[in-house]
Amino acid sequence: MENSELIEKFYTSFSKGNYKGMIECYDDNVVFKDPAFGELKGERAKKMWEMLLSSKTSGIKISFNNVQVTSENGKANWTAKYVYGKSKRKVVNEVSAAFKFKDGKIIEHIDTFDLWKWTKQAMGIPGYLLGWSPFLKNKIQATTKKKLDQFIEKS
């Protein structure tokens, strides 16, 4: 599979809620990073997508564009539109993704987005006041990693 097809498969699967299709694109030793989870490796990165898509609420919309690849690297932009939390706040998260490829698989995936912008949308006033801070970033990562640990224990 060409690297551009790999990225297309990854995000098409994502938009359809198909985590199995997504993780088929990952190498077993993949390294994933983003502001919400920090760094995840291998099976934990794969389980993160399973957790996110198995618990997603109806109405999430994923779109992607600007896919660019070489033989070793790639990038794409993607957007998630959904409601977050008990208060059902509308969130539009615009993400830039960078990839490294090896042997027809993704070996590194780094998502970058404005965490402060996300916290303002998802958390309202507390996110606006503290979303820029390392304190809140660390708290978010600790919470997401704990949820992932709990999900892995149950599965």
N, C-alpha and C positions, 0 to 999 in steps of 0.2 A: 504494500500500500504506500502510495506517495505521501509525503509529509502533509501536503495540503489536504489530501483526503482524510488523513488521520485527524486533523483539526476539525474538518467538516463533520466527521463522524462523532467526535467528542461533543461538539456543541449542538449538533442535531439531536444526539441522544439526550443531552442535558435539557434541551427545549421540550422533549417528549417525556421527561421524567424517567428516563431509562438509565439508571446508574450502572447496570451491567455493561451496556454499550460504552459508557464513559470509561469504566475501569479496564475494559479490554484494550484501551488505547495506552494505558500506563504500563511501563516496565515494572517488574516485581520490586525493584529497588528505587522506585521513583521518589523524588524529593519535591514536596509541595510547600509553598509558603504564601501566606497572605496576612493582612493586618488583624484579622479576627481570630485565626487559629495559630498564628506563628508558623513554626516549621513542623511538618509531619512527614514521616518517611514510610515507604513501603505500604504494608497492609493498613496502617493507620490512615494514610492519605486516601486509600481506596474506601475504607470504612466511613470516612468523613462524607464522601459523596453519597454513599448508601444511606447514612443517617439523615443527611439534609433532604434527599429526595423521598425517603420513606416517610418523613414527617411533614413534607410540604403540604401547605393548604391549597385548596383549589384556587385558581385565579393567578398563580404565579406565571409570569411571562418572561421567557428568556429569548433574547435576540443577540446576534453576533454579526460582525462585519470586519472589514479591513484585515482579512487573513493574509499574512505574508510569510513565506517560508524559504529557507535555503536547505541545503543538505544536512545541516547540523542544528539550525536555530529556526525559530518561528515566533510570530506574535499575532495577536488578534485583540479586538475590542469586543466586549460583551456587556449587555445590560440586563439586570434583573429588576422586574417590577412586581411588587408583592405587598401584602400587609403584614405587619410585624407585631407580635405580642398580644397581650390581652386587650390592649387599647386599640388594636387594629389600625395602627398608624401606617399610612401609605409610604412606601420606600421605593425610590428609584436609585439603584446602585450601578454606577458606571465604572467598569473595570477594564484595566489594560492587562493583558496576559502575555507572558514571555515563556517560551518553551525551548528545551534542548531535546534533540532526538538521538536515538541510537538503535540500530537494527530494527527500524520500523515501529518503534515505540517511543512514548514520551518518557524521558528520564528525569526531567526537571520541569516544573510548572510553577511560575511565580505570578500571582495575581496582585496587582497594585490598585488601590482605590483610596479615596479621601475618607479616612475613618471619622474625622470630625463631621464631615457632611453626612455620613451614614448615621452617626449617633444623634445628630440634630433631628433627622427624620424619624429614626426608630425610637428615640427616648425623649424627645421633646426638650423641655427646659433643662433638665439635668444633662442631657447630651450636648446641648448648646454651651452650657457653663463648663463642663468638664471633658467633653469629647476630644479636645486637643491634647489632653494631659497624658503623660506616661502612666499615671495612676489608673485611669479608666481603661487605657489600652491593655495594661497588665491584667486588670480585673476581667475584661472581656475575654482575653486569651485563657485565663484560668477557668472561667465559666464554660467556654466552649470545649476546652480539653476535658473537663470533668464530665460534661454531657457525652462526649465521645467515648470516654472510658466506660461510662454507664451503658451506652449503647453496645459497645463491644462485649461487655460482660453478659448482656442479655442475649446476644446472637451467637 
